[in-house]
Amino acid sequence: MPSSASIWPQRNIVTIVAALAILLLGAGMTLKITTDHLLRQDATSTARSWALFLAASVTDLEQIAGGEQPSAASIAFFLSARNSGEVFHYEIFNRNGYSQLVSSREKIALVDLSEYSADAARSVADGRPIVDVREGNSVDRPAFFARAYVPVQAGGRHIAVVAAYVDETEQRRNFHNTFLTAAAFLCLLSGLAFSIPAVAWYRETKVKQADRRIRFLAHHDALTGLANRPHLIEKLEEALAHLPMRGGSLAVHFIDVDRFKEINDTLGHDGGDFLLKSLAERLRAAVRIDDVVARLGGDEFVVVQSGIAGKAQAESFARHLAAASSASVTFKQHEILATVSIGVALAMEEDITPDRLLKSADLALYAAKAAGRNCIRFFVPEMDTELQARIGLERTIREAVLNDRFELHYQPLFEISQRRLAGFEALIRMPAADGTLIPPLAFIPVAEDLRLIDKIGEWVLREACRTAATWPEHLTIAVNLSPQQFVAGTISDIVAAALKEAGLAPHRLELEITESLLLGNTETIMTQLLTLKAMGVAIVMDDFGAGYSSFSYLWRFPFDKIKIDRSFMQGLDGSHCQVGTVVKAIIALGRELRMRVTVEGVETASQAAFLDAADGDQVQGFFFGRPIPASELGASILADFEKAMPPASPVAKLHVVNAWAEP
């Protein structure tokens, strides 16, 4: 830190330089003001004298102002006056401000069409000359001239107004050069007096500032000013080295902003940077003086909490950090509501290293995000195994997307009353490395985190439509849509392209959505759903009854079908005696709203019998058929076809068999 002896001369130099700058600025402004004032005075005096001289020399001025021809004497005066070196233009106005005669160096003539001058009229009204000084902006005007409107009186009344134009270019140049020379000498002398110490001080200051900046950036994040990773490692090493002497333990809190990319995409990088800086300030304010706050890059922050007694204290502090980080901020009239996920690792072992501690906290953060974000997780050894499994699943998903390695299985939907096949629901499967199939509940959430669900969903639509186009025309195909497929606003184009490519009639496609889709930007989502419905496809509310507000959407959007969640059938055979009543009520509601009702999860004969009595529309579940690959669908369709057709239809039956025998 610099001593007071070194600071004092610097302060003196700064004071001297500031005083010099003020002096020079004041001198320059004074010179300009003085020059302009003298020029205006000279121009005003000259113009007024010439105007009065003209008024005294032209005896028939009143007649000229009335529009009569000037006398010979007046003409002679105008001719001699226009050769003057200073006055280059005259105008004579009547007392109402209208021009009557113009005398310039080229001609002397009465005005054919009078023009009104507000300044001429005002000089008569005020009874005094109106003078203005201006720069010439045309070839017939000097570079700088004065114009004076002088009212002329005779017998106590105004008879005319004389406007005299006086060339002030030379006078202005003289004033300007004189004062400019004086100002230049003053600046030169002042600069010589102070330039040498000022330059030396400036160079010394810049070098010191650059050194300080380099040292700061070597240990701190440029955007937030927090400690960077190398500085964090140093602080962690120091804290771990002192841990045996101080006792207790320390905790590393790994903090990550949830869905930060969406904030960047919505508000731009300026909005993202603003949020990161705001979060950095809040973390600084939330920690103690001995704690360390660092930014590792992107939206990742680390807080090192030292001197804690155990996990309970670390958890309480983590909740405190989460609350401080999740408060809303306002950026350009946009309110940002961001949450954070926090992973915590405790330094309980004496031989633990900073890198291992940070990796453990990062694994805990990974677990927090996998648990749905906006939560806190502590590191446990099993997380290493879970991380490797997650990494392997992500790799499998990426390879499947790149090489179209997904499979579609189809589960039948039956009409309850006739036990007749109505269509199939397409259910995606992903083959694992050992040949087993990974169900969608295992990999779809990961695909959404990887932002690959759009590509997967588009493949499902194309493949399902292509397969359904080979079925009998009365069979439909149902495809589930993810809420993320609606973000870009192009889902209707994707559906239209899939239908056109497969040659499938739109009314044979059912698009199933869940309530979570309607919890976001409802107006935008509703617009996209209406566009899809206008194309002729059916819109289905899937998993109905599993949410908290499903009923509110039934009157806001005209769904074609409701699919009652499988949990109702699971509860039908249990102790929940009111489940059957609720199912019947939903079916009745669908009837009133002109919406078909499908019941999922039908697995037993008693459940099927109940739905027969409840007068539902369609059923789906293991009792009627499990999901099967497309290659096995021929037998299912043929069996239903044989049941529906009379015995004397061998040609039609053969047609179906041949259709499904084709590759």
C-alpha positions as CSV (number, residue, x, y, z in Angstrom):
1,M,0.0,0.0,0.0
2,P,1.5,3.5,-0.9
3,S,2.6,5.7,2.0
4,S,1.1,9.0,2.8
5,A,4.4,10.7,1.6
6,S,3.9,9.3,-1.9
7,I,0.2,10.1,-2.0
8,W,0.6,13.8,-1.0
9,P,2.6,14.8,-4.2
10,Q,0.2,13.0,-6.3
11,R,-2.7,14.9,-4.8
12,N,-0.8,18.2,-5.3
13,I,-0.2,17.4,-9.0
14,V,-3.9,16.5,-9.5
15,T,-4.9,19.7,-7.8
16,I,-2.5,21.8,-10.0
17,V,-3.6,20.1,-13.2
18,A,-7.3,20.5,-12.3
19,A,-6.7,24.2,-11.6
20,L,-4.8,24.6,-14.8
21,A,-7.5,23.0,-16.8
22,I,-10.1,25.3,-15.2
23,L,-7.9,28.3,-15.9
24,L,-7.5,27.4,-19.5
25,L,-11.1,26.6,-20.0
26,G,-12.1,29.9,-18.4
27,A,-9.7,31.8,-20.4
28,G,-10.9,30.3,-23.6
29,M,-14.5,30.9,-22.8
30,T,-13.7,34.5,-21.8
31,L,-11.9,35.2,-25.0
32,K,-14.7,33.8,-27.1
33,I,-17.4,35.8,-25.2
34,T,-15.3,39.0,-25.4
35,T,-14.7,38.5,-29.2
36,D,-18.4,37.9,-29.9
37,H,-19.4,40.9,-27.9
38,L,-17.0,43.3,-29.5
39,L,-17.9,42.1,-33.0
40,R,-21.6,42.6,-32.2
41,Q,-21.0,46.1,-30.9
42,D,-18.9,47.1,-33.9
43,A,-21.4,45.6,-36.4
44,T,-24.4,47.2,-34.6
45,S,-22.7,50.7,-34.6
46,T,-21.6,50.5,-38.2
47,A,-25.0,49.2,-39.5
48,R,-26.9,51.8,-37.5
49,S,-24.7,54.7,-38.8
50,W,-25.0,53.6,-42.4
51,A,-28.8,53.3,-42.0
52,L,-29.1,56.7,-40.5
53,F,-26.8,58.2,-43.1
54,L,-29.0,56.8,-45.9
55,A,-32.1,58.2,-44.2
56,A,-30.6,61.6,-44.0
57,S,-29.3,61.5,-47.6
58,V,-32.4,60.4,-49.4
59,T,-35.0,63.2,-49.2
60,D,-37.8,61.3,-50.9
61,L,-37.5,58.3,-48.7
62,E,-41.2,58.5,-47.7
63,Q,-42.3,58.5,-51.4
64,I,-40.0,55.5,-52.1
65,A,-41.4,53.7,-49.2
66,G,-44.8,54.4,-50.7
67,G,-43.8,52.6,-54.0
68,E,-42.8,55.7,-56.1
69,Q,-39.7,55.9,-58.3
70,P,-36.6,57.4,-56.5
71,S,-35.5,60.9,-57.6
72,A,-32.3,61.4,-59.6
73,A,-30.5,62.5,-56.4
74,S,-31.5,59.4,-54.6
75,I,-30.5,57.3,-57.5
76,A,-27.1,59.0,-57.5
77,F,-26.7,58.3,-53.8
78,F,-27.6,54.6,-54.2
79,L,-25.1,54.3,-57.0
80,S,-22.3,55.8,-54.9
81,A,-23.3,53.9,-51.8
82,R,-23.3,50.5,-53.4
83,N,-19.6,51.0,-54.2
84,S,-18.8,51.3,-50.5
85,G,-16.5,48.8,-49.2
86,E,-18.6,48.0,-46.1
87,V,-22.3,48.4,-47.2
88,F,-23.1,46.0,-50.0
89,H,-26.9,45.9,-49.8
90,Y,-29.9,48.2,-49.0
91,E,-33.6,47.6,-48.6
92,I,-36.3,50.1,-48.0
93,F,-39.6,49.0,-46.4
94,N,-42.8,50.8,-45.7
95,R,-43.8,51.3,-42.2
96,N,-45.9,48.2,-42.3
97,G,-42.9,46.0,-43.0
98,Y,-43.3,45.4,-46.8
99,S,-40.2,45.8,-49.1
100,Q,-40.3,48.5,-51.7
101,L,-36.8,49.0,-53.1
102,V,-33.7,46.9,-53.2
103,S,-30.2,48.4,-53.8
104,S,-27.3,45.9,-54.2
105,R,-24.0,46.0,-56.0
106,E,-25.6,44.6,-59.1
107,K,-28.8,46.6,-59.4
108,I,-31.2,49.2,-58.0
109,A,-34.8,48.5,-58.5
110,L,-38.3,48.8,-57.1
111,V,-39.8,45.5,-55.8
112,D,-42.4,44.0,-58.1
113,L,-43.9,41.8,-55.4
114,S,-43.4,43.1,-51.9
115,E,-42.2,40.7,-49.2
116,Y,-43.1,41.1,-45.5
117,S,-40.3,41.4,-42.9
118,A,-41.2,40.7,-39.3
119,D,-38.0,42.5,-38.1
120,A,-38.8,45.6,-40.2
121,A,-42.3,45.7,-38.7
122,R,-41.0,45.1,-35.2
123,S,-38.5,48.0,-35.5
124,V,-41.4,50.4,-36.2
125,A,-43.5,48.9,-33.4
126,D,-40.6,49.2,-30.9
127,G,-39.3,52.5,-32.2
128,R,-35.7,51.3,-32.2
129,P,-33.3,49.6,-34.6
130,I,-33.3,45.8,-34.9
131,V,-29.8,44.6,-35.5
132,D,-28.5,41.0,-36.0
133,V,-25.1,39.6,-36.9
134,R,-24.8,36.5,-38.9
135,E,-22.6,34.4,-41.1
136,G,-23.1,34.4,-44.9
137,N,-24.3,31.1,-46.4
138,S,-24.4,32.0,-50.1
139,V,-22.0,33.3,-52.8
140,D,-23.6,36.8,-52.8
141,R,-23.1,37.3,-49.1
142,P,-19.9,38.1,-47.2
143,A,-18.6,35.5,-44.8
144,F,-19.8,37.6,-41.8
145,F,-22.2,40.6,-42.0
146,A,-24.6,42.7,-40.0
147,R,-28.1,43.6,-40.9
148,A,-29.8,46.6,-39.3
149,Y,-33.5,47.6,-39.6
150,V,-33.7,51.3,-38.7
151,P,-37.1,53.1,-38.5
152,V,-37.0,56.5,-40.0
153,Q,-39.2,59.3,-38.6
154,A,-40.3,62.6,-40.1
155,G,-42.6,65.1,-38.3
156,G,-42.9,62.8,-35.3
157,R,-44.1,59.8,-37.3
158,H,-42.5,56.8,-39.0
159,I,-42.2,57.1,-42.7
160,A,-40.1,54.1,-43.6
161,V,-37.7,51.4,-42.5
162,V,-34.1,51.2,-43.9
163,A,-32.3,47.8,-43.8
164,A,-28.5,48.2,-44.2
165,Y,-26.3,45.1,-44.8
166,V,-22.7,45.8,-43.6
167,D,-19.7,43.5,-44.4
168,E,-18.0,42.6,-41.1
169,T,-15.7,39.9,-42.4
170,E,-12.5,41.8,-42.1
171,Q,-13.2,43.2,-38.7
172,R,-14.2,39.8,-37.4
173,R,-11.0,38.3,-38.7
174,N,-8.9,41.0,-37.0
175,F,-10.7,40.4,-33.7
176,H,-10.4,36.7,-34.0
177,N,-6.7,36.6,-34.9
178,T,-5.8,39.0,-32.1
179,F,-7.5,37.1,-29.4
180,L,-6.5,33.7,-30.9
181,T,-2.9,34.8,-30.8
182,A,-3.3,35.9,-27.1
183,A,-5.0,32.6,-26.2
184,A,-2.3,30.5,-28.0
185,F,0.4,32.3,-26.1
186,L,-1.4,31.8,-22.8
187,C,-2.0,28.1,-23.5
188,L,1.6,27.6,-24.5
189,L,3.0,29.3,-21.4
190,S,0.6,27.4,-19.2
191,G,1.4,24.1,-20.9
192,L,5.1,24.6,-20.6
193,A,4.7,25.4,-16.9
194,F,2.8,22.3,-16.1
195,S,3.2,19.7,-18.9
196,I,6.4,18.1,-17.7
197,P,5.2,17.2,-14.2
198,A,1.7,16.3,-15.5
199,V,3.0,13.9,-18.1
200,A,5.4,12.3,-15.7
201,W,2.5,11.8,-13.1
202,Y,0.2,10.6,-15.8
203,R,2.6,7.9,-17.0
204,E,3.3,6.8,-13.5
205,T,-0.4,6.6,-12.7
206,K,-1.2,4.6,-15.9
207,V,1.5,2.1,-15.2
208,K,0.3,1.6,-11.6
209,Q,-3.3,1.2,-12.8
210,A,-2.3,-1.3,-15.4
211,D,-0.3,-3.3,-12.8
212,R,-3.2,-3.3,-10.4
213,R,-5.7,-4.3,-13.1
214,I,-3.4,-7.2,-14.2
215,R,-3.1,-8.4,-10.6
216,F,-6.8,-8.1,-10.1
217,L,-7.8,-10.0,-13.2
218,A,-5.3,-12.8,-12.3
219,H,-7.4,-13.5,-9.2
220,H,-10.9,-12.3,-10.0
221,D,-13.7,-12.7,-12.5
222,A,-13.9,-9.7,-15.0
223,L,-17.7,-9.5,-15.1
224,T,-18.6,-9.8,-11.4
225,G,-15.4,-9.0,-9.6
226,L,-15.6,-12.2,-7.6
227,A,-12.7,-14.6,-7.1
228,N,-12.0,-16.8,-10.1
229,R,-11.1,-20.5,-10.0
230,P,-7.4,-20.2,-9.4
231,H,-8.0,-17.8,-6.5
232,L,-10.7,-20.0,-5.2
233,I,-8.3,-23.0,-5.2
234,E,-5.8,-20.9,-3.3
235,K,-8.4,-19.9,-0.7
236,L,-9.6,-23.5,-0.3
237,E,-6.0,-24.7,0.2
238,E,-5.5,-22.2,2.9
239,A,-8.8,-23.0,4.6
240,L,-8.1,-26.8,4.5
241,A,-4.6,-26.3,5.8
242,H,-5.9,-24.4,8.9
243,L,-8.9,-26.8,9.4
244,P,-7.1,-29.1,11.9
245,M,-6.0,-26.2,14.0
246,R,-9.3,-24.4,14.0
247,G,-11.5,-27.5,14.3
248,G,-14.9,-28.0,12.8
249,S,-15.3,-28.3,9.0
250,L,-16.1,-26.3,6.0
251,A,-18.7,-26.5,3.3
252,V,-18.5,-25.8,-0.4
253,H,-21.8,-24.6,-1.9
254,F,-21.9,-25.0,-5.7
255,I,-24.6,-22.7,-7.1
256,D,-26.1,-22.8,-10.6
257,V,-28.9,-20.6,-12.1
258,D,-31.8,-22.7,-13.3
259,R,-32.6,-22.4,-17.0
260,F,-30.1,-19.6,-17.5
261,K,-30.0,-20.2,-21.2
262,E,-33.7,-19.3,-21.5
263,I,-33.0,-16.0,-19.8
264,N,-30.2,-15.3,-22.2
265,D,-32.3,-16.2,-25.2
266,T,-35.2,-14.1,-24.0
267,L,-33.4,-10.9,-22.8
268,G,-30.1,-11.2,-24.6
269,H,-26.6,-11.4,-23.1
270,D,-27.0,-8.0,-21.6
271,G,-29.9,-9.3,-19.5
272,G,-28.0,-12.4,-18.6
273,D,-24.9,-10.4,-17.5
274,F,-27.2,-8.1,-15.5
275,L,-28.6,-11.2,-13.6
276,L,-25.2,-12.6,-13.0
277,K,-23.9,-9.3,-11.5
278,S,-27.0,-9.0,-9.4
279,L,-26.5,-12.5,-8.1
280,A,-22.9,-11.8,-7.3
281,E,-23.9,-8.7,-5.2
282,R,-26.5,-10.7,-3.4
283,L,-24.0,-13.5,-2.6
284,R,-21.5,-11.0,-1.3
285,A,-24.2,-9.5,1.0
286,A,-25.3,-13.0,2.2
287,V,-21.9,-14.3,3.3
288,R,-19.7,-13.6,6.3
289,I,-16.4,-11.7,6.1
290,D,-14.4,-15.0,6.3
291,D,-16.4,-16.8,3.6
292,V,-15.2,-16.8,0.0
293,V,-17.5,-16.1,-3.0
294,A,-16.3,-17.1,-6.5
295,R,-17.6,-17.4,-10.1
296,L,-16.2,-20.3,-12.0
297,G,-17.7,-19.2,-15.4
298,G,-21.1,-19.0,-17.0
299,D,-23.8,-19.2,-14.4
300,E,-21.8,-21.2,-11.9
301,F,-20.9,-19.7,-8.5
302,V,-19.2,-21.2,-5.4
303,V,-19.4,-20.1,-1.8
304,V,-16.9,-21.5,0.7
305,Q,-18.4,-21.5,4.2
306,S,-15.7,-22.0,6.9
307,G,-15.9,-22.8,10.6
308,I,-19.1,-24.8,10.7
309,A,-20.2,-27.4,13.2
310,G,-21.8,-29.9,10.8
311,K,-24.3,-30.6,8.1
312,A,-27.2,-28.9,9.8
313,Q,-25.4,-25.5,9.8
314,A,-24.4,-26.0,6.2
315,E,-27.9,-26.8,5.1
316,S,-29.3,-23.7,6.9
317,F,-26.7,-21.5,5.2
318,A,-27.5,-23.1,1.8
319,R,-31.2,-22.3,2.3
320,H,-30.1,-18.7,3.1
321,L,-28.1,-18.5,-0.1
322,A,-31.0,-19.9,-2.1
323,A,-33.4,-17.4,-0.7
324,A,-31.1,-14.5,-1.4
325,S,-30.3,-15.7,-4.9
326,S,-34.0,-16.3,-6.0
327,A,-35.4,-12.8,-5.3
328,S,-36.6,-11.2,-8.5
329,V,-34.6,-8.5,-10.4
330,T,-35.8,-6.0,-12.9
331,F,-34.0,-5.5,-16.2
332,K,-35.3,-2.9,-18.7
333,Q,-38.9,-3.2,-17.3
334,H,-38.6,-7.0,-17.4
335,E,-38.9,-8.8,-14.1
336,I,-36.6,-11.8,-13.9
337,L,-37.7,-14.6,-11.6
338,A,-34.7,-17.0,-11.5
339,T,-34.2,-19.9,-9.1
340,V,-31.0,-21.7,-8.3
341,S,-29.9,-25.3,-7.6
342,I,-27.3,-25.8,-5.0
343,G,-24.9,-28.8,-4.4
344,V,-23.1,-28.9,-1.1
345,A,-20.0,-30.9,-0.1
346,L,-18.5,-31.0,3.4
347,A,-14.8,-31.2,4.1
348,M,-14.9,-33.9,6.8
349,E,-11.7,-35.7,5.9
350,E,-8.2,-34.4,6.7
351,D,-6.7,-35.5,3.4
352,I,-9.3,-34.0,1.1
353,T,-8.1,-31.7,-1.7
354,P,-9.7,-28.6,-3.2
355,D,-10.3,-30.3,-6.5
356,R,-12.0,-33.3,-4.9
357,L,-14.1,-31.0,-2.8
358,L,-15.2,-29.0,-5.8
359,K,-16.0,-32.2,-7.8
360,S,-18.1,-33.5,-5.0
361,A,-20.1,-30.3,-4.8
362,D,-20.5,-30.4,-8.5
363,L,-21.9,-33.9,-8.3
364,A,-24.3,-32.8,-5.7
365,L,-25.4,-29.9,-7.9
366,Y,-25.9,-32.4,-10.7
367,A,-28.2,-34.4,-8.4
368,A,-30.1,-31.2,-7.5
369,K,-30.8,-30.5,-11.2
370,A,-31.8,-34.1,-11.9
371,A,-34.3,-33.8,-9.0
372,G,-36.1,-31.0,-10.7
373,R,-34.0,-27.9,-10.0
374,N,-34.6,-25.2,-7.4
375,C,-33.5,-27.5,-4.6
376,I,-30.4,-28.4,-2.4
377,R,-28.5,-31.7,-2.4
378,F,-25.6,-32.8,-0.3
379,F,-22.9,-35.0,-1.8
380,V,-23.0,-38.8,-1.0
381,P,-20.5,-41.3,-2.4
382,E,-23.3,-43.0,-4.5
383,M,-23.4,-39.9,-6.7
384,D,-20.3,-40.9,-8.5
385,T,-22.0,-44.0,-9.8
386,E,-25.2,-42.1,-10.6
387,L,-23.1,-39.5,-12.5
388,Q,-21.5,-42.2,-14.7
389,A,-24.9,-43.7,-15.4
390,R,-26.3,-40.2,-16.4
391,I,-23.3,-39.6,-18.7
392,G,-23.8,-42.9,-20.3
393,L,-27.5,-42.2,-20.8
394,E,-26.8,-38.8,-22.4
395,R,-24.3,-40.4,-24.8
396,T,-26.9,-43.0,-25.8
397,I,-29.5,-40.4,-26.4
398,R,-27.1,-38.3,-28.6
399,E,-26.2,-41.3,-30.6
400,A,-29.8,-42.3,-31.0
401,V,-30.8,-38.9,-32.2
402,L,-27.8,-38.7,-34.6
403,N,-28.5,-42.2,-36.1
404,D,-32.3,-42.5,-35.7
405,R,-32.0,-45.5,-33.4
406,F,-35.3,-45.0,-31.6
407,E,-38.2,-47.4,-31.9
408,L,-41.9,-46.9,-31.8
409,H,-44.2,-49.4,-30.1
410,Y,-47.9,-49.1,-30.6
411,Q,-50.6,-49.7,-27.9
412,P,-54.1,-50.3,-29.1
413,L,-57.2,-48.2,-28.2
414,F,-60.5,-49.9,-28.3
415,E,-64.1,-48.7,-28.5
416,I,-65.7,-49.9,-25.2
417,S,-69.2,-50.6,-26.6
418,Q,-68.1,-52.7,-29.5
419,R,-64.7,-53.9,-28.3
420,R,-63.5,-52.8,-31.7
421,L,-60.0,-51.5,-32.5
422,A,-60.1,-47.7,-32.9
423,G,-56.4,-46.9,-33.3
424,F,-53.0,-47.0,-31.6
425,E,-50.9,-44.7,-29.5
426,A,-47.2,-44.4,-30.5
427,L,-44.9,-44.9,-27.6
428,I,-41.2,-44.3,-28.1
429,R,-38.5,-46.7,-26.9
430,M,-34.7,-46.3,-27.0
431,P,-32.4,-49.4,-27.4
432,A,-29.6,-49.7,-24.8
433,A,-26.2,-51.0,-25.6
434,D,-27.2,-54.5,-24.3
435,G,-30.2,-54.7,-26.6
436,T,-32.8,-53.9,-23.9
437,L,-35.3,-51.1,-24.4
438,I,-35.1,-48.0,-22.3
439,P,-38.6,-46.6,-21.5
440,P,-39.5,-43.0,-22.2
441,L,-39.8,-42.1,-18.5
442,A,-36.1,-42.8,-18.1
443,F,-34.7,-40.9,-21.0
444,I,-37.3,-38.2,-22.0
445,P,-36.5,-35.9,-19.1
446,V,-32.8,-36.2,-19.9
447,A,-33.5,-35.5,-23.6
448,E,-35.4,-32.3,-22.5
449,D,-32.4,-31.2,-20.4
450,L,-30.2,-31.8,-23.4
451,R,-32.6,-29.8,-25.6
452,L,-33.0,-32.7,-28.0
453,I,-36.7,-33.3,-27.5
454,D,-37.6,-31.2,-30.6
455,K,-35.6,-33.5,-32.9
456,I,-36.9,-36.6,-31.1
457,G,-40.5,-35.4,-31.3
458,E,-40.2,-34.6,-35.0
459,W,-38.9,-38.1,-35.7
460,V,-41.8,-39.7,-33.7
461,L,-44.3,-37.6,-35.7
462,R,-42.8,-38.6,-39.1
463,E,-42.4,-42.3,-38.2
464,A,-45.9,-42.6,-36.6
465,C,-47.6,-41.0,-39.5
466,R,-45.7,-43.1,-42.0
467,T,-46.7,-46.3,-40.2
468,A,-50.4,-45.2,-39.7
469,A,-50.7,-44.5,-43.4
470,T,-50.4,-48.2,-44.1
471,W,-53.3,-49.1,-41.8
472,P,-57.0,-49.3,-42.7
473,E,-58.5,-45.8,-43.0
474,H,-60.7,-46.0,-39.9
475,L,-57.7,-46.4,-37.5
476,T,-56.1,-43.4,-35.8
477,I,-52.6,-42.8,-34.5
478,A,-52.0,-40.8,-31.2
479,V,-48.7,-39.0,-30.7
480,N,-47.6,-37.4,-27.4
481,L,-46.1,-33.8,-27.7
482,S,-43.7,-32.3,-25.2
483,P,-44.2,-28.7,-24.0
484,Q,-40.7,-27.9,-25.3
485,Q,-41.9,-28.6,-28.9
486,F,-44.2,-25.5,-28.6
487,V,-41.4,-23.1,-27.6
488,A,-40.2,-22.3,-31.1
489,G,-43.7,-21.8,-32.4
490,T,-43.2,-24.1,-35.4
491,I,-45.1,-27.2,-34.3
492,S,-47.9,-26.7,-36.8
493,D,-45.3,-26.6,-39.7
494,I,-43.7,-29.8,-38.4
495,V,-47.1,-31.6,-38.1
496,A,-48.1,-30.5,-41.6
497,A,-44.9,-31.7,-43.1
498,A,-45.2,-35.1,-41.4
499,L,-48.8,-35.5,-42.7
500,K,-47.9,-34.5,-46.2
501,E,-44.8,-36.7,-46.3
502,A,-46.7,-39.8,-45.1
503,G,-49.9,-39.0,-47.1
504,L,-52.0,-39.4,-43.9
505,A,-55.4,-37.7,-43.6
506,P,-55.2,-35.1,-40.8
507,H,-58.3,-36.4,-39.0
508,R,-56.5,-39.7,-38.3
509,L,-53.8,-38.0,-36.2
510,E,-54.4,-37.3,-32.5
511,L,-51.9,-35.0,-30.7
512,E,-51.8,-35.6,-26.9
513,I,-50.7,-32.8,-24.6
514,T,-50.5,-32.6,-20.8
515,E,-51.6,-29.9,-18.4
516,S,-48.1,-28.7,-17.9
517,L,-48.1,-27.2,-21.4
518,L,-50.9,-24.9,-20.5
519,L,-49.2,-23.6,-17.3
520,G,-46.8,-21.3,-19.2
521,N,-47.6,-18.6,-21.9
522,T,-51.2,-19.7,-22.3
523,E,-52.1,-17.2,-25.0
524,T,-49.3,-18.3,-27.3
525,I,-49.9,-22.0,-26.6
526,M,-53.6,-21.6,-27.3
527,T,-52.9,-19.9,-30.6
528,Q,-50.7,-22.8,-31.7
529,L,-53.3,-25.4,-30.6
530,L,-56.0,-23.6,-32.5
531,T,-53.8,-23.6,-35.6
532,L,-53.3,-27.4,-35.3
533,K,-57.0,-27.9,-34.7
534,A,-57.8,-25.9,-37.8
535,M,-55.6,-28.3,-39.8
536,G,-58.1,-31.1,-38.9
537,V,-56.0,-33.0,-36.4
538,A,-57.5,-34.0,-33.0
539,I,-56.2,-32.4,-29.8
540,V,-56.3,-34.6,-26.7
541,M,-55.9,-33.7,-23.0
542,D,-53.7,-36.5,-21.7
543,D,-53.4,-37.6,-18.1
544,F,-56.6,-35.7,-17.2
545,G,-57.2,-35.6,-13.5
546,A,-53.5,-35.9,-12.5
547,G,-53.0,-32.2,-12.1
548,Y,-54.6,-29.5,-9.9
549,S,-56.5,-27.3,-12.4
550,S,-57.3,-29.5,-15.4
551,F,-61.0,-28.5,-15.3
552,S,-60.2,-24.9,-15.9
553,Y,-58.8,-25.7,-19.4
554,L,-61.8,-27.6,-20.7
555,W,-63.9,-24.5,-21.3
556,R,-60.9,-22.5,-22.5
557,F,-60.0,-24.8,-25.4
558,P,-62.3,-27.2,-27.4
559,F,-60.4,-30.5,-26.9
560,D,-61.5,-33.4,-29.0
561,K,-60.8,-36.0,-26.4
562,I,-60.0,-36.4,-22.7
563,K,-57.7,-39.2,-21.6
564,I,-58.4,-40.1,-17.9
565,D,-55.1,-40.7,-16.1
566,R,-54.2,-44.4,-15.3
567,S,-54.1,-43.6,-11.6
568,F,-57.9,-43.7,-11.5
569,M,-58.0,-47.3,-12.7
570,Q,-55.3,-48.2,-10.2
571,G,-57.4,-46.8,-7.4
572,L,-60.6,-48.4,-8.6
573,D,-59.8,-51.9,-7.1
574,G,-58.4,-50.4,-3.9
575,S,-59.9,-48.8,-0.9
576,H,-60.8,-45.5,-2.6
577,C,-64.5,-46.1,-3.0
578,Q,-65.2,-42.8,-4.6
579,V,-62.9,-43.3,-7.6
580,G,-65.6,-44.9,-9.7
581,T,-67.9,-42.0,-9.0
582,V,-65.2,-39.5,-10.1
583,V,-64.6,-41.5,-13.3
584,K,-68.3,-41.5,-14.1
585,A,-68.5,-37.8,-13.5
586,I,-65.6,-37.1,-15.9
587,I,-67.3,-39.3,-18.6
588,A,-70.5,-37.3,-18.1
589,L,-68.6,-34.0,-18.2
590,G,-67.1,-35.1,-21.5
591,R,-70.5,-35.9,-22.9
592,E,-71.8,-32.5,-22.0
593,L,-68.7,-30.8,-23.6
594,R,-68.9,-33.0,-26.7
595,M,-65.5,-34.5,-26.0
596,R,-64.8,-38.2,-26.3
597,V,-63.3,-39.9,-23.2
598,T,-60.6,-42.5,-23.2
599,V,-59.7,-44.3,-20.0
600,E,-56.0,-45.4,-19.6
601,G,-54.5,-48.1,-17.5
602,V,-57.3,-50.7,-17.8
603,E,-55.6,-53.9,-16.7
604,T,-58.3,-56.2,-15.3
605,A,-61.7,-57.7,-16.4
606,S,-63.4,-56.0,-13.5
607,Q,-62.1,-52.6,-14.6
608,A,-63.3,-53.2,-18.1
609,A,-66.7,-54.3,-16.8
610,F,-67.0,-51.1,-14.8
611,L,-66.3,-49.0,-17.9
612,D,-68.9,-50.9,-19.8
613,A,-71.4,-49.8,-17.3
614,A,-70.0,-46.3,-17.1
615,D,-70.6,-45.8,-20.8
616,G,-67.1,-44.6,-21.7
617,D,-65.9,-44.1,-25.2
618,Q,-62.5,-45.7,-25.5
619,V,-60.2,-47.8,-23.3
620,Q,-56.5,-48.4,-23.3
621,G,-54.4,-50.7,-21.1
622,F,-52.7,-54.1,-20.8
623,F,-56.1,-55.9,-20.6
624,F,-56.7,-54.9,-24.2
625,G,-53.1,-55.0,-25.5
626,R,-49.6,-54.2,-24.6
627,P,-47.4,-51.9,-26.7
628,I,-45.9,-53.9,-29.6
629,P,-43.5,-53.0,-32.4
630,A,-44.9,-52.0,-35.8
631,S,-43.8,-55.4,-37.3
632,E,-46.3,-57.2,-35.0
633,L,-49.3,-54.9,-35.7
634,G,-50.6,-56.9,-38.6
635,A,-51.9,-59.7,-36.5
636,S,-53.8,-57.2,-34.2
637,I,-55.4,-55.4,-37.1
638,L,-56.3,-58.6,-38.9
639,A,-57.9,-60.0,-35.8
640,D,-60.0,-56.9,-35.4
641,F,-60.8,-56.9,-39.1
642,E,-62.0,-60.5,-39.0
643,K,-64.2,-59.7,-36.0
644,A,-65.8,-56.6,-37.7
645,M,-66.2,-58.1,-41.2
646,P,-68.8,-60.8,-42.2
647,P,-67.4,-64.3,-43.1
648,A,-67.9,-63.8,-46.9
649,S,-65.1,-61.2,-47.3
650,P,-62.0,-63.3,-48.2
651,V,-60.9,-60.7,-50.7
652,A,-60.8,-57.9,-48.2
653,K,-59.2,-60.2,-45.6
654,L,-56.5,-61.2,-48.1
655,H,-55.9,-57.5,-48.9
656,V,-55.2,-56.7,-45.3
657,V,-52.8,-59.7,-45.0
658,N,-50.9,-58.7,-48.1
659,A,-50.7,-55.1,-47.0
660,W,-49.0,-56.1,-43.8
661,A,-46.8,-58.7,-45.5
662,E,-45.2,-55.9,-47.6
663,P,-41.9,-54.6,-46.3
